[in-house]
Amino acid sequence: MNIALIAHDRKKKLMIELTTAYREILKEHTLYATGTTGLRIIEETGLAVHRFKSGPLGGDQQIGALISEDKIDMVIFLRDPLAAQPHEPDVTALIRLSDVYEIPLATNIGTGEILLRGLGAGFADWRTITNEVETKILDI
């Protein structure tokens, strides 16, 4: 699966804790992240991460574009609801796109952990199955 990892500044430490705790599950998947979050994950966990620009510089939009192309299967976005974000419209758009394209989305560590545990247990296989069925239909 293709998993996007995003964290606002005051949530980056939590993202590192989450990715460290679930490193064994995450290493089996393709990871994408916004700039600083991705760099911190790489440095502190050793996981391979495709990095985009920082969120305020367009990274959220880059991930949103992949969602709209059905190239992201899960998003863990540890957002800070108590801090104003200069790129709030981009944040809102990314959340909306996740809903439009039915992409599992966690916006806090509790839900992020549930998604990762579900992923490890095979509960997120419906994305793979759905994509395989759509590919077969297109091939007909």
PLY file of the C-alpha trace (Angstrom):
ply
format ascii 1.0
element vertex 140
property float x
property float y
property float z
element edge 139
property int vertex1
property int vertex2
end_header
0.00 0.00 0.00
0.98 3.61 -0.51
0.80 5.51 2.77
1.09 9.29 3.20
2.49 10.59 6.49
2.05 14.24 7.43
2.51 16.02 10.76
2.21 19.63 11.80
5.19 21.00 13.72
3.87 20.33 17.22
2.89 16.78 16.18
6.16 15.67 14.56
7.42 14.03 17.77
4.20 11.97 17.91
4.69 10.95 14.27
8.20 9.74 15.07
6.86 7.76 18.04
4.11 6.26 15.86
6.41 5.33 12.97
8.99 3.90 15.37
6.38 1.78 17.15
4.94 0.48 13.86
8.18 0.35 11.87
7.80 -3.38 11.16
4.40 -2.83 9.54
5.38 0.36 7.71
8.57 -1.08 6.20
6.42 -3.42 4.06
4.72 -0.46 2.34
5.62 2.54 0.19
5.74 5.67 2.31
5.27 9.28 1.24
5.61 12.33 3.44
5.82 16.08 3.39
9.35 17.50 3.62
10.38 17.89 7.24
8.18 15.07 8.49
9.69 12.71 5.92
13.24 13.75 6.79
12.66 13.17 10.50
11.10 9.74 9.83
14.07 8.73 7.67
16.64 9.98 10.20
14.99 8.47 13.26
13.55 5.19 11.96
15.60 4.32 8.89
12.41 3.79 6.89
12.46 4.61 3.18
10.24 7.62 2.51
9.49 9.51 -0.72
9.60 13.15 0.36
7.59 16.00 -1.07
7.85 19.69 -0.33
7.02 21.01 3.11
3.25 21.34 3.69
3.15 25.16 3.51
5.26 25.05 0.32
2.89 22.71 -1.52
3.58 19.27 -0.05
-0.04 18.81 1.06
-1.14 19.62 -2.48
1.34 17.14 -3.94
-0.09 14.38 -1.76
-3.62 15.55 -2.62
-2.77 15.17 -6.30
-1.73 11.54 -5.70
-4.97 10.92 -3.82
-6.96 12.26 -6.77
-5.03 9.89 -9.07
-5.86 6.94 -6.73
-2.17 6.46 -5.93
-2.45 6.83 -2.14
-4.18 4.13 -0.08
-3.99 5.59 3.42
-3.21 8.95 5.03
-2.00 9.58 8.55
-2.10 13.33 9.08
-1.29 14.31 12.64
-2.68 17.82 12.55
-2.57 20.45 15.23
-6.14 21.72 15.66
-5.03 24.36 18.19
-2.59 26.22 15.93
-3.45 28.38 12.95
-1.87 27.02 9.78
-0.90 29.37 6.94
-1.87 26.64 4.47
-5.21 25.72 6.09
-7.05 25.66 2.72
-4.58 22.99 1.53
-5.17 20.98 4.71
-8.93 21.18 4.21
-8.58 20.18 0.54
-6.48 17.13 1.42
-9.04 15.98 3.99
-11.86 16.55 1.47
-10.02 14.55 -1.22
-9.53 11.68 1.22
-13.30 11.63 1.76
-14.12 11.96 -1.95
-11.82 9.07 -2.91
-12.65 6.99 0.19
-9.08 6.93 1.47
-8.70 5.91 5.12
-7.55 9.04 6.98
-6.33 9.48 10.55
-5.96 12.99 11.92
-4.76 12.01 15.39
-2.46 9.40 16.87
-5.29 7.25 18.28
-6.88 6.74 14.89
-3.44 6.45 13.26
-2.60 3.55 15.54
-5.90 1.82 14.76
-5.27 2.18 11.01
-1.75 0.78 11.30
-2.85 -2.12 13.50
-5.64 -2.83 11.00
-3.14 -2.67 8.16
-0.91 -5.16 9.95
-3.87 -7.50 10.49
-4.96 -7.34 6.84
-8.07 -5.23 7.43
-7.06 -2.69 4.75
-6.90 -5.24 1.93
-10.13 -3.88 0.43
-8.12 -1.10 -1.28
-5.92 -3.68 -3.03
-8.91 -5.84 -3.95
-10.88 -2.83 -5.25
-7.94 -1.66 -7.36
-7.45 -5.17 -8.81
-11.15 -5.41 -9.75
-11.10 -1.96 -11.37
-7.98 -2.92 -13.35
-9.66 -6.12 -14.59
-12.79 -4.19 -15.60
-10.68 -1.69 -17.56
-8.87 -4.56 -19.30
-12.15 -6.05 -20.57
0 1
1 2
2 3
3 4
4 5
5 6
6 7
7 8
8 9
9 10
10 11
11 12
12 13
13 14
14 15
15 16
16 17
17 18
18 19
19 20
20 21
21 22
22 23
23 24
24 25
25 26
26 27
27 28
28 29
29 30
30 31
31 32
32 33
33 34
34 35
35 36
36 37
37 38
38 39
39 40
40 41
41 42
42 43
43 44
44 45
45 46
46 47
47 48
48 49
49 50
50 51
51 52
52 53
53 54
54 55
55 56
56 57
57 58
58 59
59 60
60 61
61 62
62 63
63 64
64 65
65 66
66 67
67 68
68 69
69 70
70 71
71 72
72 73
73 74
74 75
75 76
76 77
77 78
78 79
79 80
80 81
81 82
82 83
83 84
84 85
85 86
86 87
87 88
88 89
89 90
90 91
91 92
92 93
93 94
94 95
95 96
96 97
97 98
98 99
99 100
100 101
101 102
102 103
103 104
104 105
105 106
106 107
107 108
108 109
109 110
110 111
111 112
112 113
113 114
114 115
115 116
116 117
117 118
118 119
119 120
120 121
121 122
122 123
123 124
124 125
125 126
126 127
127 128
128 129
129 130
130 131
131 132
132 133
133 134
134 135
135 136
136 137
137 138
138 139
